[in-house]
């Protein structure tokens, strides 16, 4: 369970008469998905955690998928915020900044594993959600923006979208292998973050 989300859930309790019930349920659902995974998530559990009646969700959400879509969108929003924070610390439009984004992705995946798996679980009801599509596009768009800025600053004629796809594929794959502890079975002691840092400059280089 993320500390921020747990605190948010706590802070929202007792404020339902101010219209915060919806946010309290999303925060509770976020924590439950992180703790137990989306497959084990139930609206009843979210209601218990938020200390509301089991009828409460239906004032704001039509079903379980709709609240999970909000959790997914919040995951992309949180991932983007971590990426922005990492880039601002390391440098806008720089290799260090782009590398920091990759490392922030790894950190998010391992710290928010339940939500991360939900975000990329492939459920059609979630993928087709407008809020999920918007937040997901914004998240990926920020990577494209940083790659574009780097290429422009260094006179590189790269297809920023194509480079972003390659970089996402590499970092996402590394995150999945790390979460599933596959590296420990094949290459014990591998420094995954160092591997990411070494790979970013190569991915930014145009073949040939």
Buried (B, 14 or more C-beta within 10 A) or exposed (E): BBEEBBEBBEEBBEEBEEEBBBBBBBBBBBBBBBBBBBEEBEBEBBBEBBBBEEEBBEEBBEEBBBBBBBBBBBBBBBBBBBBBEBBEEBBBBBBBBBBBBBBBBBBBBEBBBBBBBBBBBEBEEBBEBEBBBEBBEBBBEBBBBBBBBBBEEEEBEBEBBEBBBBBBEBBBEBBBBBBEEEBEEEEEEBEBBEBBBEBBEEBBEEEE
